[in-house]
Amino acid sequence: MKLVTRAQWGARAYRTPNGATPYSGARRGVKLHYLGTAYADRTHDRCAAYVRLLQDQHMDGNGWSDIGYSFLVCTHGYVYEGRGLKRRNSANGNTGLNEQDYAVCLLVGSSDLVKPTDAQLHGARDAIEYCRKEGPAGAWLGGHRDGYATSCPGDAVYAWVKQGAPRPKTSEEADMDKVQIHDAVWEQDRAPAPSTSPNAATNKTWKPISFLREIYDGITRLSKDVAALRAEVAALKKGN
C-alpha cells in the first residue's frame, strides 16, 4: 500500500478531546465515500494540497475536530491517512455509524471526474485490506448510502462496492475474458452435421466454425471441378 502519513501530507493537528476519541470496539467493516461535489483530476504533486483543503473545510467549515475520513485515496492510488485506524471517524452520518465502520473516501466527485481510475481502485482495495488486517475491521463492505440517506459514494463507486470491490483486471486477464466469451458463443451454437456432408461420419456435431470450414471445402472442391471441366472443354475444342 502506498501510504501517505499525516506528517507527509502536512496535516493540521486535530482538536482535542473529540479528535482523539478512540473506537470502543472492533469495526463491522468499511464504508466507501466520494466527495459529493465537482472534482477535477490533477497531477499527483497537487493531491496533498487537496487533502489539506478538505481538512480545512471539515475543521473550519463543518466545525469538526479533524478531517472526517479514516483514509482517502487519490486517482494515482496513494492512500492518505486521515483519522487512521484508532481514532473514530466523523464521516458516516452519526456517532453510531461512525463507530460501526471505517470511512474510506475516493477522490472522485459527483461531476467532472466521477469514475475512479484503476490505480485508485487498487489503492482503495489496499485501504480496505489494511483496515481489515490492522484495524481490526470485519468483512462487511458498503457505501455511505447503506444505512444513511445520501447518494454517496456515487453510482460508479457504489457499483464497484456491490461487486465486492475487486481489483481491476490486467490487460492479459481482460484479453483472456474476450477469448472465453468468443469460445462460449461458438460453443453454444452447435448443430447436427448434415447427413450429406462428406465429413458427417467423423464430425457429427457442427459448431459455426464447422459450417465455415464446410463452405470453404465445398468452394475449393467446386473450384477444382470447374478447373477440370474447363480443361476438358479446351481439349475438346482443340480436337475439333
N, C-alpha and C positions, 0 to 999 in steps of 0.2 A: 504494500500500500504506500502511495506517495503522500505521506502525511506532512502537512504544514502546521507546525505548532503555533500556539497563540503568540509566542515571542517572535516567531519567524514572520508572521503576517502583521505584526505590530498592534496587537490588541490593547485596548484600554484596560485598566484594572476594573474588575467588576465591583459593584457596590455590595456592601455587607449590611445587614446579615442575609438578606434574601438571595443574593448572588452566590452565597456559599451553601445554600440549602442542599443537603445530600439526598439521594434517593433512600427511601426507608426499607426497600427490599429489592428483589430481582425484578427486572422489567419483563413484561409479557413478550415484547418483541420490538419491532422498529416501524415507525411511520415515516412515509416519504412525503416531502413537501416540494412546492415550487414557489417562485417569487410572487405570483399573482398580479404582477404589473408588467409593462413592456420591458423587454431585456434584449439588448443588442450584444452579440458576441464580441469578444475583444481579445487582444493578444494576451498571452499568459502573464506578461510583466505588469499588466493592469488589473489582474484578478484580486490581488491582495488589497489594493486600494478600494475595490468594490466591496469586499468583505468588511473593511473598516467603515465604509459608508453605511452598510447595513447595521453594523453595531451602533453607530451614531444615531440612526433612525430609531432603533429599538430602545436605546437608553434615553435619548433626548426627546424623541417624538412620542414613543409609547410609554415612557416612564418606567421601563423595565430595568432590572439591575445589571443586565448584560445582553449580549446578542442572544436571541431566543433559541437557536438551534443547538443540538448536540454536535453536529458536524455539517459542513457544507461541501459540495462537490462542484468544481468548475468544469467547463467544457473540455479542458485539457486532461481531466482525470485526476487532478490533485484533490486531496481531502483536507479541508481546513478544519482545525479543531475549534469548536465553538465552546459550549459548556462541557464538552467531553463526556467521559464515562461516569464520572462520580457526582457531578452537580446536576440537579434536576433542571430540565429544560422548561421553557415557558411558551412553546410554540404550538402545542396540540389542542389548545382551546380552554382548558380549565385545569385546576390543580390535580384532579383525579386522572385526567387523560395525560397530563404531563408526567405524573408519577408512573403511569402504566407502561409507556413506551418511549424509547429514544426517538428523537426527531432529526431526520437527515434531509437537508434541503439541496436539491439540484438547482444550479443557477441557470434556469430557463424561465421564461415568462409566459404570460397569458397572450402576448402578441410579440411580433418580431421573431425572436428565436423561441419557438415553442416545443421543438423536438430535441431531446438530448442526443449528444454525439455518442459514438461508440466508446470513445475514451471515457466519457462521463459515466456511461452505464457501467463500465469496468470499475471506475472509481467508486460509484455508488454501491456496487456489489462488494467491493473491498470494505467499505464502511459498514455494510450490513454484517459481513462475516466478522469484522473486528468487534462490533458490538456484541455479537453472539458469543464470541470466544472469550473476550476480555471483560465484558460488562458486569455481570452476565445478562444476556437477553435470551428469551425463548425463541422458538422458531416462527412465531406469529409475524406476519408481514402485511402491511396495509398502507392505505393512503390517509392523509389528513381527513378526507371526507368520510372515512369509516368511523361512524360514531359521533360525527360533528357536522353541522350544516355548513358546507363550504364546497366550492368547486376545486379546491386544492387536492391533489397536486397537478391538476390539468389532465386532459384526456390522454395525451401521449404518454406521460409518466405513469398514469394510473393503469393504462392498458398493459404496460410493461410489468407493473406490480402484480396485476392479476394473472400474468403468465408465470409468476414465481420469481421475477427479477432475474432472468437468465443472463449469462454473459453473452455478448454479441458473437455471432459465428465468424470464424475466419473465412477468408475468401475461398480456401480449399474446401471447407465444410459446406459453404454455400453452393459451390460448384458440384459437390457430391450430391446435395439435395436435388439439384436440377437433373442430374443423371438418374437418380432414383425415381423422380417424378416421370421422366421420359420413359423409363423402363416399365413403370407401373401402368402408364396409359397404353403402351403397346401390349402389355401382358393381358389386360382386361378385355381386349378386342379379339380374342381368339374366335375361330370359326372352324367347322369341319372342312377338311380339304375336299374339293370337288372330285367326284368319282372318276371323271375323265382326265384328271391330272396325271401326267406320267410319273409323278413322284408320290401319288396317293398312298402307295403301299408303305413307303418309308417315312413320309411326312403327313400323318393322318390329321393333324390339327394345325391349322394355319393361324399365324399372327399377321398383322398388317404387313410386316416385312416379307412374309411368305408370298403374299399377293404381289408385292412389288417384284420379288425375285422371279415369280412365275411369269409375270408380264414381260420382264426383261428376257427371260429364257425363251419365251414364245416369240418375241420380236426377233431375237437372234436366230432362232431356227427358221422363222419365216424369211429373214433376210438371206440366209444360206440357200433356202429353197428357191427364192426368186432369182438369186445369182446363178444357180444351176440351170434353171429354166431359161434364163437369158442366154446362157452358153449353148444350150441345146438349140434354141431358136437361131442363134448366129450360125451354128454348124449346119443346120438345115438350109439356111439361106445360101451358104457357100456351096453346098451340094447341088443346089438347083442352078 
